[in-house]
Amino acid sequence: MKKKYASKSKAFGLGLCSALLFFTSCEKSEVKETPAPITGKMVEEVDQTDLYGLISQREDATGFKTLLDYASPEVQALFSGDTEYTVFVPTDAAWDTFFLNYLNYNSISDLTIDKRKDLVDLILSYSMVSGTIPASSLENGQVLESLAEQPFTIYKYNEDPIRIEDNLVTEFNDGDESAKIIESDVEATNGIVHMLDRLILPKGFIQTLARLIIERDDTTIFEEALRKLDLLEFYRDVTRAHAFVPNDATWHTYFNLLGDDYNSIDDFDTEEELAILREIIEEHLTKKIGSDGFSAFSELEGDTQLVMRDYFENGPFGLKDATGLITQFTELDISAENRSYLYIIDRVLLPKVAVDFFLEHYKNSVLDFIMNIEDLEHISEDITCALTDGLPSFLTDGTPFTLFLPNKEALKELSDTYGDLDTQEDREILANIIAYHLFLNEKLEMADIEFGKSYRTFQNETISFETDGSDITILNAKGEANANVVSEDHNISGGTIHIIDGLLIPNELSFYE
């Protein structure tokens, strides 16, 4: 039967009964000493229990107990098993101080959401050290390795309270006062507890780039890539960085570009594919932009440039990668606490090595098909090369697309205007022009076209259509008539091609006209 400590009123009653027995009983002439009442912070202290039971009973550890109840079964088992641990538990007052000074979390309930379950496990495992370590055994400068595989340091001077310096103080030198042990050596059957007056925090707790990516609903695929490549910890620890992260919808478009062999990050499984995926992911992080912010044509790491584009509705900047296409920002300046920033973008940035890889391994039949269209017979060699460079050749059969392809007269005009199209600048111009003639993930025959509706192209600007009852005219984003459809519905597996008699020039290249 469990033995409960008596309250003060119960102690008084026991004393009174003892006195009465002394005066009325002939058999017992000895008075038993009444035990002193126990004061402390136990709800109803019982005989020694395990770490989970001990923490559960404390009135000043309800916050830690809430996290413990929300933790994974594996972490919960550590507090109730036979293996001994030393646990450093922050009091509820410590949590109150933390929430008062920390902007991203306001209460324990902010931590107990599905996307922060790993964070709860991290906090709890960082508070635990293998073995039973009483306060008398702690030494000044001693480094303890937590179950989170992150250390913290003990500071012990004479009779001063023992202090603990956590990983965040060490890593970011934020100048905060370290935690103090305010109650030590609270014993359990499977370990010992030291109570702290403030939290000890592991790396990964604050809003790092990794944390921001994990907690968003639209960056789950990028998170999967980071985990697959073991880069999540790097994104957690990196400081003064800028991460350009494609949203999930962008990744699905990218997978469609790659064809049936790639439907998810898991499909990158060979050594060569994993190396390419790493190159792609690393293309999205830079530490080279200075503290003064962005400036036009700042160089990023890899093959990507930050470029000025005044026509963007949501800001003056874009990113141009090895494809020559412009990537726009959909969200800007999402601040992380380790002096870093997250930007959400509308394309997957491709370094040259990735473009070369997909060009080499996924030549599609679109170009060969084009060469056999009657309206394009006998086009010149330089135009053939231009199409080879400009068309997204890593499209594979089965990817839905609609291509509005200029006829040979219009392509000849392109050649006459730009010459041999053999410079890097020419190829970038052509890539944007071709992208402006292309719909991805839509196979539209002319009967499917809605007149007056704006359609967004692969280049990201829009075109629309009008008809006078016989001719179909294509208008650019400014509403200017650029070309007429002269031959329609050339169907190929996955897509369809319509031949037009003019060249569609996007607004971003209007200064080349």
Secondary structure, DSSP 8 states (H G I E B T S, - for coil): -------HHHHHHHHHHHHHHHHH-SS------------SSBSS--S---HHHHHHHBTT-HHHHHHHHHS-HHHHHHHHSSS-EEEEEE-HHHHHHHHHH-SS--SGGGT-SGGGHHHHHHHHHHTEEES---GGG--TT-EEE-TTS-EEEEE--TTS--EEE-HHHHHH------EEEEEEEEEETTEEEEEESS----TTSS--HHHHHHH-SS-HHHHHHHHHTT-HHHHHH--S-EEEEE-HHHHHHHHHHH-TT-SSGGG--SHHHHHHHHHHHHTTEES-S-TT---TT-B-STT-EEEE-TT-TT-SEEEE-TT--EE-EEEEEEE-TTS-EEEEESS----HHHHHHHHHH---SHHHHHHTSGGGTT--HHHHHHHHHHS-TT--TT--EEEEEE-HHHHHHHHHHHTT--SHHHHHHHHHHHHHTEEES----GGG--TT--EE-TTS-EEEEEESSS-EEEE-TTS-EEEEEEEEEEEETTEEEEEESS----GGGGGG-
